[in-house]
């Protein structure tokens, strides 16, 4: 049994208690507006989020954070943290990223002794960094000895599984439909992993404006089940 595989499964487990279940990343707005209303539209939401948003934001930051960790360059990690804050325009999304990141650090810091991850935690406590989930994920993936390809595969799967779970609850969908969506995006995830191994820095922060608008509208919804 590979310990790297076990580490990957734990780090990317959708059930990891970081609070991801409380955030829909704008999906709740799409559902209330009737845009996402069945299996096909939910699948399109997941696909577009992975392709047009995550690929150029959080997944790219995971990749770059792993590079910085491998080079033991803390200044680059701080710069990535600042850039990550800058590309997350909706307030709820910035807050969600910070909450998940800090919680991830609290889980792994006692059991994974790593100087860079510890410096990042201290920078967060000293208000020198925000503490984004994707940066923390990249640091711990590197500390656990994971390959970048495996780490990105786990990261994309974690995101897809979270979106599918939210779709099942919000649309609602049947559990079978949710699993069919997850199966259908596997080839896409494999391609996105390849695309993100060496991110194009000129495209960092590129996203679909509609996603940001729906996330901002979520703040004003009359009723909400999710925090974002």
C-alpha positions as CSV (number, residue, x, y, z in Angstrom):
1,X,0.0,0.0,0.0
2,X,1.4,3.4,-1.0
3,X,1.5,5.9,1.9
4,X,1.5,8.7,-0.8
5,X,-1.9,7.3,-2.0
6,X,-3.2,7.3,1.6
7,X,-2.0,10.9,2.1
8,X,-3.7,12.0,-1.1
9,X,-7.0,10.3,-0.2
10,X,-7.0,12.1,3.2
11,X,-5.9,15.5,1.8
12,X,-8.5,15.5,-1.0
13,X,-11.3,13.7,0.9
14,X,-14.5,15.7,0.3
15,X,-15.6,14.7,3.8
16,X,-12.5,16.3,5.4
17,X,-13.9,18.6,8.1
18,X,-12.8,22.0,6.8
19,X,-16.4,23.2,6.2
20,X,-16.6,22.8,2.5
21,X,-20.2,21.5,2.8
22,X,-21.3,25.0,3.8
23,X,-20.3,26.7,0.5
24,X,-22.0,26.4,-2.9
25,X,-19.8,28.9,-4.8
26,X,-22.7,30.6,-6.4
27,X,-24.6,27.4,-7.3
28,X,-27.4,28.3,-4.9
29,X,-28.0,31.5,-6.9
30,X,-28.2,29.6,-10.1
31,X,-30.7,27.1,-8.7
32,X,-32.9,29.9,-7.3
33,X,-32.9,31.6,-10.6
34,X,-33.9,28.4,-12.4
35,X,-30.7,28.2,-14.5
36,X,-29.5,25.0,-12.9
37,X,-32.6,22.8,-12.6
38,X,-31.8,19.2,-13.7
39,X,-29.0,16.8,-14.2
40,X,-27.9,18.3,-17.6
41,X,-27.7,21.8,-16.3
42,X,-26.0,20.7,-13.1
43,X,-23.4,18.9,-15.1
44,X,-22.9,22.0,-17.2
45,X,-22.3,24.0,-14.0
46,X,-19.7,21.6,-12.8
47,X,-18.0,21.4,-16.1
48,X,-17.9,25.2,-16.6
49,X,-16.7,25.8,-13.1
50,X,-13.8,23.4,-13.5
51,X,-12.9,24.6,-16.9
52,X,-13.5,28.3,-16.8
53,X,-12.9,29.2,-13.2
54,X,-10.9,26.6,-11.2
55,X,-8.4,25.9,-13.9
56,X,-7.2,29.6,-13.9
57,X,-7.6,30.3,-10.2
58,X,-7.4,27.8,-7.3
59,X,-6.0,24.8,-9.2
60,X,-3.3,27.1,-10.8
61,X,-2.4,28.4,-7.3
62,X,-2.1,24.8,-6.0
63,X,0.4,24.1,-8.8
64,X,2.3,27.3,-8.2
65,X,2.3,26.8,-4.4
66,X,3.8,23.3,-4.9
67,X,6.6,24.8,-7.1
68,X,7.3,27.5,-4.5
69,X,7.4,24.9,-1.7
70,X,9.8,22.7,-3.7
71,X,12.1,25.7,-4.1
72,X,11.6,26.6,-0.4
73,X,10.7,30.2,-1.4
74,X,8.5,31.7,1.2
75,X,8.4,35.1,-0.5
76,X,6.7,33.6,-3.5
77,X,4.2,31.9,-1.3
78,X,3.2,35.2,0.3
79,X,3.0,36.8,-3.2
80,X,0.8,34.0,-4.4
81,X,-1.4,34.5,-1.3
82,X,-1.8,38.2,-2.2
83,X,-2.5,37.4,-5.8
84,X,-5.1,34.8,-4.9
85,X,-7.0,37.4,-2.8
86,X,-6.9,39.8,-5.7
87,X,-8.5,37.5,-8.2
88,X,-11.3,36.5,-5.9
89,X,-13.7,39.4,-6.5
90,X,-16.8,38.2,-4.6
91,X,-16.4,38.8,-0.8
92,X,-18.0,35.5,0.1
93,X,-15.6,33.6,-2.1
94,X,-12.6,35.3,-0.5
95,X,-14.0,34.5,3.0
96,X,-14.8,30.9,2.1
97,X,-11.2,30.4,0.7
98,X,-9.7,31.8,3.9
99,X,-12.0,29.8,6.3
100,X,-11.3,26.5,4.5
101,X,-7.6,27.3,4.3
102,X,-7.2,28.1,8.0
103,X,-9.2,25.0,8.9
104,X,-7.0,22.8,6.7
105,X,-3.9,24.1,8.4
106,X,-5.4,23.4,11.8
107,X,-6.0,19.8,10.8
108,X,-2.6,19.1,9.3
109,X,-0.3,21.3,11.2
110,X,-0.1,19.1,14.3
111,X,0.6,15.9,12.3
112,X,2.7,17.2,9.4
113,X,5.9,19.0,10.5
114,X,6.9,21.3,7.7
115,X,8.8,24.6,8.0
116,X,7.1,26.3,5.1
117,X,3.6,25.4,6.2
118,X,4.4,26.5,9.7
119,X,5.8,29.8,8.4
120,X,2.6,30.3,6.4
121,X,0.5,29.7,9.5
122,X,2.5,32.3,11.4
123,X,2.2,34.7,8.5
124,X,-1.6,34.3,8.7
125,X,-1.6,34.8,12.4
126,X,0.6,37.9,12.0
127,X,-1.8,39.3,9.3
128,X,0.9,39.0,6.6
129,X,-1.2,36.5,4.6
130,X,-4.8,35.7,4.2
131,X,-4.6,31.9,4.4
132,X,-6.2,30.5,1.2
133,X,-7.3,26.9,0.9
134,X,-5.5,26.3,-2.4
135,X,-2.2,27.7,-1.1
136,X,-2.4,25.5,2.0
137,X,-3.4,22.5,-0.1
138,X,-0.3,23.0,-2.3
139,X,2.0,23.3,0.7
140,X,0.8,20.2,2.4
141,X,0.7,18.2,-0.9
142,X,4.4,19.0,-1.3
143,X,5.1,18.3,2.3
144,X,3.4,14.9,2.0
145,X,5.6,14.0,-1.0
146,X,2.8,13.9,-3.5
147,X,3.5,14.4,-7.2
148,X,2.0,17.5,-8.7
149,X,-0.1,15.4,-11.0
150,X,-1.6,13.3,-8.2
151,X,-2.2,16.4,-6.1
152,X,-4.0,18.3,-8.8
153,X,-6.1,15.2,-9.6
154,X,-7.2,15.1,-6.0
155,X,-7.9,18.8,-5.9
156,X,-10.0,18.8,-9.0
157,X,-11.9,15.7,-7.9
158,X,-12.5,17.3,-4.5
159,X,-14.0,20.4,-6.1
160,X,-16.1,18.3,-8.5
161,X,-17.4,16.1,-5.8
162,X,-18.4,19.1,-3.6
163,X,-20.3,20.7,-6.5
164,X,-22.1,17.4,-7.2
165,X,-23.0,17.0,-3.6
166,X,-24.4,20.5,-3.5
167,X,-26.3,19.9,-6.7
168,X,-27.9,16.8,-5.3
169,X,-29.1,18.8,-2.3
170,X,-30.2,22.0,-4.0
171,X,-31.7,21.1,-7.4
172,X,-32.4,18.4,-6.1
173,X,-31.0,15.4,-7.9
174,X,-31.0,11.7,-7.2
175,X,-27.8,10.1,-5.9
176,X,-27.5,8.1,-9.1
177,X,-27.6,11.2,-11.2
178,X,-24.9,12.8,-9.0
179,X,-22.6,9.8,-9.5
180,X,-23.2,9.8,-13.3
181,X,-22.1,13.5,-13.4
182,X,-18.9,12.6,-11.5
183,X,-18.2,9.7,-13.9
184,X,-18.8,12.0,-16.9
185,X,-16.2,14.6,-15.8
186,X,-13.4,12.2,-15.2
187,X,-11.8,12.7,-18.7
188,X,-12.2,16.4,-18.3
189,X,-10.4,16.3,-14.9
190,X,-7.5,14.3,-16.5
191,X,-7.1,17.0,-19.2
192,X,-7.3,19.9,-16.8
193,X,-4.6,18.3,-14.6
194,X,-2.3,18.3,-17.7
195,X,-3.2,21.9,-18.4
196,X,-2.4,23.0,-14.9
197,X,1.0,21.2,-14.4
198,X,2.6,24.4,-15.7
199,X,0.1,27.2,-15.4
200,X,0.1,30.1,-17.8
201,X,0.8,33.1,-15.5
202,X,-0.7,35.4,-18.1
203,X,-4.1,33.7,-17.6
204,X,-4.0,33.5,-13.8
205,X,-7.3,34.9,-12.5
206,X,-9.1,34.4,-15.8
207,X,-12.7,33.4,-15.1
208,X,-16.3,33.6,-16.4
209,X,-17.7,36.9,-15.2
210,X,-21.1,35.3,-14.7
211,X,-19.8,33.1,-11.9
212,X,-18.6,36.2,-10.0
213,X,-21.9,38.0,-10.5
214,X,-23.9,35.0,-9.2
215,X,-21.6,34.7,-6.2
216,X,-22.1,38.4,-5.4
217,X,-25.9,38.1,-5.9
218,X,-25.8,35.2,-3.3
219,X,-25.1,37.8,-0.6
220,X,-28.6,39.3,-1.2
221,X,-30.7,36.1,-1.6
222,X,-33.9,36.2,0.4
223,X,-33.2,32.7,1.8
224,X,-29.9,30.8,1.9
225,X,-28.8,27.3,2.8
226,X,-25.1,28.0,2.0
227,X,-22.6,30.6,3.1
228,X,-21.5,31.3,-0.5
